[in-house]
C-alpha cells in the first residue's frame, strides 16, 4: 500500500537543484518561465518557489526549446 502512495507524491526541487539539471542562469530561467518555455513553479510561501521534479524530467526528456 505504501509503495502505491509514494508513486503519487512528486518531489519538489528548489531553484538551485533545477539549475544543476538545466544549466542556465537564474535570469534566463525566470525569463523562460515568463515566456512559457519553462514550467511554472509551485508556491511554498510568499517568496519561496519550487518545481515538480516530474515537470523538470519532462522538460529534459522533450528537450529545452
Chimera marker file (.cmm) of the C-alpha trace (Angstrom):
<marker_set name="trace">
<marker id="1" x="0.000" y="0.000" z="0.000" r="1" g="1" b="0" radius="0.5"/>
<marker id="2" x="2.762" y="2.497" z="0.877" r="1" g="1" b="0" radius="0.5"/>
<marker id="3" x="4.500" y="1.865" z="-2.489" r="1" g="1" b="0" radius="0.5"/>
<marker id="4" x="1.346" y="2.943" z="-4.305" r="1" g="1" b="0" radius="0.5"/>
<marker id="5" x="1.036" y="6.019" z="-2.091" r="1" g="1" b="0" radius="0.5"/>
<marker id="6" x="4.664" y="7.053" z="-2.771" r="1" g="1" b="0" radius="0.5"/>
<marker id="7" x="4.125" y="6.829" z="-6.543" r="1" g="1" b="0" radius="0.5"/>
<marker id="8" x="1.561" y="9.634" z="-6.333" r="1" g="1" b="0" radius="0.5"/>
<marker id="9" x="3.916" y="12.011" z="-4.491" r="1" g="1" b="0" radius="0.5"/>
<marker id="10" x="6.006" y="14.349" z="-6.622" r="1" g="1" b="0" radius="0.5"/>
<marker id="11" x="9.357" y="15.579" z="-5.340" r="1" g="1" b="0" radius="0.5"/>
<marker id="12" x="9.799" y="19.349" z="-5.271" r="1" g="1" b="0" radius="0.5"/>
<marker id="13" x="13.082" y="20.898" z="-6.380" r="1" g="1" b="0" radius="0.5"/>
<marker id="14" x="14.391" y="24.298" z="-5.334" r="1" g="1" b="0" radius="0.5"/>
<marker id="15" x="15.880" y="26.640" z="-7.928" r="1" g="1" b="0" radius="0.5"/>
<marker id="16" x="19.490" y="25.648" z="-7.199" r="1" g="1" b="0" radius="0.5"/>
<marker id="17" x="18.600" y="21.990" z="-7.791" r="1" g="1" b="0" radius="0.5"/>
<marker id="18" x="16.763" y="22.804" z="-11.018" r="1" g="1" b="0" radius="0.5"/>
<marker id="19" x="19.720" y="24.811" z="-12.325" r="1" g="1" b="0" radius="0.5"/>
<marker id="20" x="22.006" y="21.815" z="-11.722" r="1" g="1" b="0" radius="0.5"/>
<marker id="21" x="19.815" y="19.863" z="-14.158" r="1" g="1" b="0" radius="0.5"/>
<marker id="22" x="19.062" y="22.698" z="-16.604" r="1" g="1" b="0" radius="0.5"/>
<marker id="23" x="22.314" y="24.692" z="-16.794" r="1" g="1" b="0" radius="0.5"/>
<marker id="24" x="21.085" y="28.226" z="-17.451" r="1" g="1" b="0" radius="0.5"/>
<marker id="25" x="21.409" y="31.441" z="-15.466" r="1" g="1" b="0" radius="0.5"/>
<marker id="26" x="18.751" y="32.469" z="-12.962" r="1" g="1" b="0" radius="0.5"/>
<marker id="27" x="17.671" y="35.374" z="-15.160" r="1" g="1" b="0" radius="0.5"/>
<marker id="28" x="17.334" y="33.066" z="-18.189" r="1" g="1" b="0" radius="0.5"/>
<marker id="29" x="15.313" y="30.618" z="-16.098" r="1" g="1" b="0" radius="0.5"/>
<marker id="30" x="12.890" y="33.306" z="-14.860" r="1" g="1" b="0" radius="0.5"/>
<marker id="31" x="12.561" y="34.768" z="-18.380" r="1" g="1" b="0" radius="0.5"/>
<marker id="32" x="11.789" y="31.266" z="-19.665" r="1" g="1" b="0" radius="0.5"/>
<marker id="33" x="9.041" y="30.868" z="-17.082" r="1" g="1" b="0" radius="0.5"/>
<marker id="34" x="7.544" y="34.209" z="-18.087" r="1" g="1" b="0" radius="0.5"/>
<marker id="35" x="7.599" y="33.228" z="-21.790" r="1" g="1" b="0" radius="0.5"/>
<marker id="36" x="6.187" y="29.739" z="-21.139" r="1" g="1" b="0" radius="0.5"/>
<marker id="37" x="9.395" y="27.959" z="-22.168" r="1" g="1" b="0" radius="0.5"/>
<marker id="38" x="9.953" y="26.556" z="-18.661" r="1" g="1" b="0" radius="0.5"/>
<marker id="39" x="7.372" y="25.168" z="-16.184" r="1" g="1" b="0" radius="0.5"/>
<marker id="40" x="5.652" y="27.344" z="-13.612" r="1" g="1" b="0" radius="0.5"/>
<marker id="41" x="6.802" y="26.957" z="-10.007" r="1" g="1" b="0" radius="0.5"/>
<marker id="42" x="4.763" y="25.796" z="-7.043" r="1" g="1" b="0" radius="0.5"/>
<marker id="43" x="4.492" y="28.446" z="-4.338" r="1" g="1" b="0" radius="0.5"/>
<marker id="44" x="5.638" y="27.259" z="-0.920" r="1" g="1" b="0" radius="0.5"/>
<marker id="45" x="5.290" y="30.677" z="0.662" r="1" g="1" b="0" radius="0.5"/>
<marker id="46" x="5.242" y="34.310" z="-0.340" r="1" g="1" b="0" radius="0.5"/>
<marker id="47" x="8.896" y="34.234" z="-1.514" r="1" g="1" b="0" radius="0.5"/>
<marker id="48" x="9.605" y="30.513" z="-1.760" r="1" g="1" b="0" radius="0.5"/>
<marker id="49" x="9.152" y="28.612" z="-5.002" r="1" g="1" b="0" radius="0.5"/>
<marker id="50" x="9.863" y="25.038" z="-6.062" r="1" g="1" b="0" radius="0.5"/>
<marker id="51" x="9.311" y="22.938" z="-9.184" r="1" g="1" b="0" radius="0.5"/>
<marker id="52" x="7.828" y="19.493" z="-9.577" r="1" g="1" b="0" radius="0.5"/>
<marker id="53" x="10.549" y="17.001" z="-10.469" r="1" g="1" b="0" radius="0.5"/>
<marker id="54" x="8.170" y="15.437" z="-12.980" r="1" g="1" b="0" radius="0.5"/>
<marker id="55" x="7.917" y="18.793" z="-14.821" r="1" g="1" b="0" radius="0.5"/>
<marker id="56" x="11.715" y="19.123" z="-14.925" r="1" g="1" b="0" radius="0.5"/>
<marker id="57" x="12.132" y="15.499" z="-16.062" r="1" g="1" b="0" radius="0.5"/>
<marker id="58" x="9.601" y="16.129" z="-18.834" r="1" g="1" b="0" radius="0.5"/>
<marker id="59" x="11.481" y="19.264" z="-19.901" r="1" g="1" b="0" radius="0.5"/>
<marker id="60" x="14.735" y="17.284" z="-20.107" r="1" g="1" b="0" radius="0.5"/>
<marker id="61" x="13.023" y="14.452" z="-21.981" r="1" g="1" b="0" radius="0.5"/>
<marker id="62" x="11.434" y="16.740" z="-24.573" r="1" g="1" b="0" radius="0.5"/>
<marker id="63" x="14.499" y="18.958" z="-24.791" r="1" g="1" b="0" radius="0.5"/>
<marker id="64" x="14.728" y="22.606" z="-23.878" r="1" g="1" b="0" radius="0.5"/>
<marker id="65" x="13.339" y="24.651" z="-26.755" r="1" g="1" b="0" radius="0.5"/>
<link id1="1" id2="2" r="1" g="1" b="0" radius="0.2"/>
<link id1="2" id2="3" r="1" g="1" b="0" radius="0.2"/>
<link id1="3" id2="4" r="1" g="1" b="0" radius="0.2"/>
<link id1="4" id2="5" r="1" g="1" b="0" radius="0.2"/>
<link id1="5" id2="6" r="1" g="1" b="0" radius="0.2"/>
<link id1="6" id2="7" r="1" g="1" b="0" radius="0.2"/>
<link id1="7" id2="8" r="1" g="1" b="0" radius="0.2"/>
<link id1="8" id2="9" r="1" g="1" b="0" radius="0.2"/>
<link id1="9" id2="10" r="1" g="1" b="0" radius="0.2"/>
<link id1="10" id2="11" r="1" g="1" b="0" radius="0.2"/>
<link id1="11" id2="12" r="1" g="1" b="0" radius="0.2"/>
<link id1="12" id2="13" r="1" g="1" b="0" radius="0.2"/>
<link id1="13" id2="14" r="1" g="1" b="0" radius="0.2"/>
<link id1="14" id2="15" r="1" g="1" b="0" radius="0.2"/>
<link id1="15" id2="16" r="1" g="1" b="0" radius="0.2"/>
<link id1="16" id2="17" r="1" g="1" b="0" radius="0.2"/>
<link id1="17" id2="18" r="1" g="1" b="0" radius="0.2"/>
<link id1="18" id2="19" r="1" g="1" b="0" radius="0.2"/>
<link id1="19" id2="20" r="1" g="1" b="0" radius="0.2"/>
<link id1="20" id2="21" r="1" g="1" b="0" radius="0.2"/>
<link id1="21" id2="22" r="1" g="1" b="0" radius="0.2"/>
<link id1="22" id2="23" r="1" g="1" b="0" radius="0.2"/>
<link id1="23" id2="24" r="1" g="1" b="0" radius="0.2"/>
<link id1="24" id2="25" r="1" g="1" b="0" radius="0.2"/>
<link id1="25" id2="26" r="1" g="1" b="0" radius="0.2"/>
<link id1="26" id2="27" r="1" g="1" b="0" radius="0.2"/>
<link id1="27" id2="28" r="1" g="1" b="0" radius="0.2"/>
<link id1="28" id2="29" r="1" g="1" b="0" radius="0.2"/>
<link id1="29" id2="30" r="1" g="1" b="0" radius="0.2"/>
<link id1="30" id2="31" r="1" g="1" b="0" radius="0.2"/>
<link id1="31" id2="32" r="1" g="1" b="0" radius="0.2"/>
<link id1="32" id2="33" r="1" g="1" b="0" radius="0.2"/>
<link id1="33" id2="34" r="1" g="1" b="0" radius="0.2"/>
<link id1="34" id2="35" r="1" g="1" b="0" radius="0.2"/>
<link id1="35" id2="36" r="1" g="1" b="0" radius="0.2"/>
<link id1="36" id2="37" r="1" g="1" b="0" radius="0.2"/>
<link id1="37" id2="38" r="1" g="1" b="0" radius="0.2"/>
<link id1="38" id2="39" r="1" g="1" b="0" radius="0.2"/>
<link id1="39" id2="40" r="1" g="1" b="0" radius="0.2"/>
<link id1="40" id2="41" r="1" g="1" b="0" radius="0.2"/>
<link id1="41" id2="42" r="1" g="1" b="0" radius="0.2"/>
<link id1="42" id2="43" r="1" g="1" b="0" radius="0.2"/>
<link id1="43" id2="44" r="1" g="1" b="0" radius="0.2"/>
<link id1="44" id2="45" r="1" g="1" b="0" radius="0.2"/>
<link id1="45" id2="46" r="1" g="1" b="0" radius="0.2"/>
<link id1="46" id2="47" r="1" g="1" b="0" radius="0.2"/>
<link id1="47" id2="48" r="1" g="1" b="0" radius="0.2"/>
<link id1="48" id2="49" r="1" g="1" b="0" radius="0.2"/>
<link id1="49" id2="50" r="1" g="1" b="0" radius="0.2"/>
<link id1="50" id2="51" r="1" g="1" b="0" radius="0.2"/>
<link id1="51" id2="52" r="1" g="1" b="0" radius="0.2"/>
<link id1="52" id2="53" r="1" g="1" b="0" radius="0.2"/>
<link id1="53" id2="54" r="1" g="1" b="0" radius="0.2"/>
<link id1="54" id2="55" r="1" g="1" b="0" radius="0.2"/>
<link id1="55" id2="56" r="1" g="1" b="0" radius="0.2"/>
<link id1="56" id2="57" r="1" g="1" b="0" radius="0.2"/>
<link id1="57" id2="58" r="1" g="1" b="0" radius="0.2"/>
<link id1="58" id2="59" r="1" g="1" b="0" radius="0.2"/>
<link id1="59" id2="60" r="1" g="1" b="0" radius="0.2"/>
<link id1="60" id2="61" r="1" g="1" b="0" radius="0.2"/>
<link id1="61" id2="62" r="1" g="1" b="0" radius="0.2"/>
<link id1="62" id2="63" r="1" g="1" b="0" radius="0.2"/>
<link id1="63" id2="64" r="1" g="1" b="0" radius="0.2"/>
<link id1="64" id2="65" r="1" g="1" b="0" radius="0.2"/>
</marker_set>
